[in-house]
Amino acid sequence: MKALTVEECARRLWHGLVPAVPVPMTPSAQIDSTGQKNYVAYMKRQPVAGVAVWAHTGRGLHLQRDQRIEVLQAWAQGLPDRLVIAGVGGSHDRAGTFSGYVDSALEMANDALQHGAQAFLIYAPSPVRTSAGAKEIENLVLEYHRQLAELHAPMILFYLYEAAGGISYSPELLRRLLALPEVVGIKLATLDSVMTYQGVAKLVAEEFPEKILISGEDRFLGYSLMAGAQAALIGMGAACTELQSNLLRAYFSGHAVEFLDLSSAVDRLSQALFIHPMEGYIRRMLWTLVHLGVIGRESAHDPWGPELPESEFNRIRETLVAIGELEGPDTPKE
């Protein structure tokens, strides 16, 4: 595969769901190859526009380089007719200098293009938050994106809330970033700041209507569509994928009753998966895949996330039964 044009990338994203996929891993931080293969086969059957690898859900900034390449190749080869987006960011080990940090991001981006990615999801350069002043930070953020844009692959900006490692981009900085011709759109993941989401959505709609607003809002997916998103790139889409794809289809088709019913189910799922500690959501997504029979429990480890009680594993199963994604003991047999 090769990088797409910005226009083709936008066309393929339009009204589509792109799951940010986790990596089935062992407790020793090794990829479970069988689990990975089974997961790709599962996703191949789902109605998705593509997948995003190396994103936060896929621990892209934590994986070793050979692990990242193994994961990307598995998805690029397994879903040759879908969009493959790679998260791209700098290494914190090389954040001692700005140039070293950017060079590491460029290396990650080149690896992505060489091994099957067609577009980038750009991590915010969070180490620059320690710089002297707001104006300097904004100039560094812009320069970081400009250098990545020189690779001429479609880029998706990533507005992530700061508690998760993002940067609160000012409206003026957003204007400068969105004006880059390589930028196809922006993913918004503000979690509990609806006002931030609304403000950025308004800016994009009014000043950059040619750019795609992409929801990263697992906890208010349905409303994020109503507030202007034209696609979704979310970690929750990594499991129960058809349910969420159906939600997008119902909304964009104007099927209001179906949309409301699906929103209720998706919201209930999000409230079992995206809870404190928030970093636990990656393990919860893997546990969801275990319950769905996609991977085994031995593959459902997140070496960089918090330990979670067994009660959460059981609660996820109960939620899946309640929303009809899994049969329970009282489920009527056909």
N, C-alpha and C positions, 0 to 999 in steps of 0.2 A: 504494500500500500504506500501511497505518497500523500503529502500534504494537499489538502483541497484548496480551492479558491475560497475567499471569504464568502462570496455569494453562494457557492455550492454548500458550504458548511451551514450557512444560515438557512438555506432551503431544507436541509436534512434535519436541522434542529427544530424547525417550526412546528409547534403544537406537539412536540415529542417528549418522551420520558427518557432520560439518560441516568441509569443507576450509577452511583459512585460505589464501586465494588470493593469489598474487603478481600483479604487474602486468607484462605484456610491455612492455619499455622499450628505447629506443635508447641508444647511448652518451652522448648529450647530455641524458639524463634526460627525454626526451619519451615519452609513451605511444604505442606502436605500435597504432593503431586497428584495423588489420587483424588483428594478432595478438590483440588483446583480443576482437574479434568471434569469431574462431575458437576462442578459449579458452572463451568463454561457451557456444558451440555444443557443444564437447566436454563441458563439465560438465553441460549440460542432459540429456545422455544417460546420466549416471551415477546410480547409486542412492544419492543423498545426501538428508539431511534439509534441507540448505540450504548456504549459504556464509557465511564471515566475511570481510568486506572491511575495509581500513584497519587490520588487525592487523599485528603485527611482520613477518610474511611479506609483507604487502602494503605495507610501508613507510608506514603511515598517518600517522605523525608527521613524515615527511619530505616527503610530497607537497605540492604547492601546493594551495590550497583548490579551484581550478577543476579540478585533476587528480583530487582526491578525489571531487568531485561527478560528474565524467565516469565514473569507475570505478564508483561506486555505482549510477548510473543504468543503466549497461550491464548490471549484474548484476540489478538490480531488474526491469528490463524483460525481460531474457532468461530469468529464472527466476521468473515471477510466481506460481507455485504452490509455491515453496520458501521456507524461512525465510532472511531476509537479516539478518545480524548485523553491526553496525558497531563496529569498535574506536573507543574514545573516550578521549581524554586531553588534557592541557594542553600548550601550546606551551612549549618550553624557552626560546624567545626572550622569553617573558613570565613567566619564573620568578623575576624580581627581587622580586616580592611574591606572597604566597600568593593574595590576592584576584585579581590579574591572571592568575595561572596557572589558577585555578578558572574565571574568566570565559572564558578561551580554551577550556577543556574544555567548558563549557556551549555555547559557540558551535559547536564541532564536533558536539556532541550534537544541537543543534537542526538543523544542516545535515543530519545523518544522518536524522532523522525527516522532514524536509521533502522529501528526495530518495529515499526508498524503503526505509530501514531499519526493521525492526520490533522490534529489541532491541539492547542495547549490550553489548559486551565492554569492561570498564573497565580501562584501563591503570593500573598502580600509579603514584601521584604521586611518582616517584623523586626530584625535586628536594628534597623535604622531608627526605631523608636527611641533609642538611647542617644541619638544625635542631639546637638545643642539646642536647636530651635525649630519651631514648626515649619518655617519657610525652607530651611535646609532639608528637613525630612521630606517635604513635598518635592523638592528638586531631585533628591536622591531616588524617590519612588518613581518619578517620571523618567529619569535616566535609566533605571533598571528595566522598565517596560520598553523604553526605546531600543535598548540594546537587544532585548529578546525579539522585538519586532523586526530587527534586521535579518532574522532567519526566514522571514516572509511566509510563515505559517499562520493560519487563522488563530487568533488569540481571544480567549474569554477572560475578562477581568473577574476578579474574585473579591467582592466586598464582604469580609468576614468580621463578625463582632470581635472586639479586642480581647475578651476573656479567653477566646479560643485561638489567639495568636494573630488576629487580623489587625488592620489599621483602619481607623475612622477617616476615610478620605473626605476632604472638604468638597463642597460643590464645585469650586474652581478647579481643583485637582481632577475631579471626575470629568469635567469638561475637557481638560487637556488629554486625559487618558482615552476618553471615548472618541476624540478626534483622530486618534491614530488609525490609519487606513487598514491595518491588520486586525483591528479589534472587531469581532463579529457581534459581541454583546457583553453583558455583565451578569454574573451570578450573584444574587443577593442572599446572604445568610446572616440575618440579624437576630435570630432566635426570639428574643422577648421585646424587641423594639419595633413595634408596628409603625411608629411615627417615622423612624429612619427608613423603613421599607417604603412607606408611602412617599416620602420626600424624594428618594432616589428614583422611584418609579415615575413620579411626576416629571423630574428633570429629563429622564430618558425619553418619555413620551412626547414632551413638548419640544426638546431641543435636538434629540438624536433619534427620530422615529425609524430610521433605517437600521438601528442597532436592536438586537434582541434582548429583552429583559427575561432572565432565566431565574426561576425560583429555586432557591436552596433552602426553602423554609419547610422543614419536615413537620414542625409543630403547628403550622397554619397553612398547609398546602392549598386547601380549597380556597381560602380567602386570598392567598397570594395570586392565584389566577384571576380572581375577581378584581384585584387591585392592579392588574396590568401585565402579569407574566405571560409570556407566549410559549414557554417550554419549562421543563423542570429538570434539574440536575441535582439529585438528592441521594443521601446515603440510605434513607428508608426504602428507596426503590430497589435496593439490593436483594430484597426478599418480599414476598407477596406482591410481586411486580405487576402481574396482570390487574390486580385490584386497583393499583394506582394509575396504571395506564388507562384503565376504564374510566377513572375519575377525570383525567384530562380529556378523554374523548367525549364524555358526557358534557363537560363544560363547553368545549369548543363547538360541539354540535347543537348546543342550546337545549339539551334534554334536562330541564331543571329538576324534575322530581328525582330522576336517577342520580343526578349530581348531588343532591342533598343527601340521599340515602348513602351514596358512596363516601361522601365527606364525613358522615357520622362514623362509618367503619374505619376510615383512614385516620381520623382524629383519635379514635380509641386506640388504634395500633400505635400511633406516635406517642401517646401518653403512657404506654408501657415500655417504650424503647428509648425515648429521649427525655430522660429524667436525671436527677442528680444521683451520683456523680456523672456529669455529662460525658466525660471521656469513656465511661462505661458503655456508651451506645455501640461501639464497634463490636465488643464482645456480645452485646445483646443482639445485634444483627446476625452474627455468626450462630448464636443460639437459636434464633428464628429459623435459620437454614437447617439446623439440626432437627428441629421439630417438624419441618416440612419434608424431611427425608432427603435433603440435597447433599449434605455432608454428614460425617460422623462426629460424635462428641470429641473424639481425639483430635479433630481438625479445628475445633472452635476456640482457639486460644488467641489472645491479644497480649503479647509479651510487654507492651508499653502502656497498657491500660490498667485501671484499678481492679483489684479482686472484687467479685460480686457474690452475694449470698445465693445459695441454692434456691431460696424462695423466689428470687427474680426469674430464674430459669423456669420454675413452675408457673409463675404469673404470666410469663409470655405464652406458654401453652394454653392457659386458660383464656387469654385474650384472643388467640388464634381460633379457638373453638367458638368463642362468643361472636366473632365477626364472620364465621363461616369459612375460614381458611383451612380449618382442620376439623376432622370428625371427633366428636366426644362420645362418652358412653351413652348419652341420651339422643345422639343424632339418629334420625329415622333412616332406615335402610331402604334403598330403592328396589 
